[in-house]
Amino acid sequence: MIRQFLSIVSVVLALGGGTSVFAADASRGSLLYDTACVACHTDQAHWREKRLATDPVSLAAQVRHWAGVARLGWNEEEIQDVVLYLDAAFYRFPVR
């Protein structure tokens, strides 16, 4: 779902449409994650059997939750950047 959304956003931006829509950036997500999250997380946190993130929506909810707990002050664009990075690096949820 998120990948489809991001694909649509990318096409819209590539065609020069709309400036209020953002395109998630996995490289920025990686930087945010490495800066703010890696101190408490190892790669194994994303591979464990009982992980709470089971799809892009629940992954975004987890990122949003823990960004709040850590008082990171991330906006929705930064959260989506981290979600895109985590999905590409660890989860690889199927596109729906």
C-alpha positions as CSV (number, residue, x, y, z in Angstrom):
1,M,0.0,0.0,0.0
2,I,2.7,2.5,1.0
3,R,4.9,1.4,-2.0
4,Q,1.9,2.0,-4.4
5,F,1.4,5.4,-2.8
6,L,5.0,6.3,-3.1
7,S,5.1,5.1,-6.7
8,I,2.2,7.3,-7.5
9,V,3.8,10.3,-5.7
10,S,7.0,9.7,-7.6
11,V,5.2,9.7,-10.9
12,V,3.3,12.9,-10.0
13,L,6.5,14.6,-8.9
14,A,8.4,13.5,-12.0
15,L,5.6,14.9,-14.2
16,G,5.9,18.2,-12.3
17,G,2.6,18.0,-10.6
18,G,1.8,19.2,-7.1
19,T,4.3,20.5,-4.6
20,S,2.4,19.7,-1.4
21,V,2.9,16.0,-1.8
22,F,6.2,14.5,-0.6
23,A,8.1,11.5,-1.9
24,A,9.6,9.3,0.7
25,D,13.4,9.1,0.5
26,A,15.0,5.8,1.7
27,S,18.5,7.3,1.9
28,R,17.2,10.0,4.2
29,G,15.3,7.3,6.2
30,S,18.5,5.4,6.5
31,L,20.3,8.4,7.9
32,L,17.5,9.2,10.3
33,Y,17.4,5.6,11.5
34,D,21.2,5.3,11.8
35,T,21.3,8.6,13.8
36,A,18.3,8.1,16.1
37,C,17.4,4.4,16.3
38,V,20.5,2.2,15.8
39,A,21.7,2.9,19.4
40,C,18.8,0.7,20.7
41,H,18.2,-1.5,17.7
42,T,20.2,-4.1,16.0
43,D,19.2,-5.7,12.7
44,Q,17.8,-8.6,14.8
45,A,15.0,-6.3,16.1
46,H,13.5,-6.4,12.6
47,W,13.9,-10.2,12.1
48,R,12.5,-11.6,15.3
49,E,9.6,-14.0,15.2
50,K,7.1,-11.9,17.2
51,R,7.7,-8.5,15.5
52,L,4.8,-6.1,15.7
53,A,5.2,-4.7,12.2
54,T,3.4,-7.0,9.8
55,D,2.7,-4.5,6.9
56,P,3.6,-1.0,5.9
57,V,0.8,0.6,8.0
58,S,1.8,-1.2,11.2
59,L,5.4,-0.4,10.5
60,A,4.6,3.3,10.2
61,A,2.7,3.0,13.5
62,Q,5.7,1.5,15.2
63,V,8.1,4.1,13.8
64,R,5.6,6.9,14.8
65,H,5.3,5.4,18.3
66,W,9.0,5.0,19.0
67,A,9.8,8.4,17.5
68,G,7.4,9.8,20.0
69,V,8.8,7.9,22.9
70,A,12.3,9.1,21.9
71,R,10.9,12.6,21.5
72,L,12.6,12.9,18.1
73,G,10.1,15.4,16.8
74,W,9.9,13.8,13.4
75,N,7.2,14.9,11.0
76,E,5.2,12.6,8.8
77,E,7.6,12.9,5.9
78,E,10.5,11.8,8.1
79,I,8.5,8.9,9.5
80,Q,7.6,7.7,5.9
81,D,11.3,8.0,4.9
82,V,12.3,5.7,7.8
83,V,9.4,3.3,6.9
84,L,10.6,3.2,3.3
85,Y,14.2,2.5,4.4
86,L,13.1,-0.2,6.9
87,D,10.9,-1.9,4.4
88,A,13.6,-1.9,1.7
89,A,16.3,-3.1,4.1
90,F,14.5,-5.6,6.3
91,Y,10.8,-6.2,5.8
92,R,10.1,-6.3,2.1
93,F,6.4,-6.3,2.5
94,P,4.5,-7.5,-0.6
95,V,3.0,-4.7,-2.7
96,R,-0.8,-4.7,-2.5
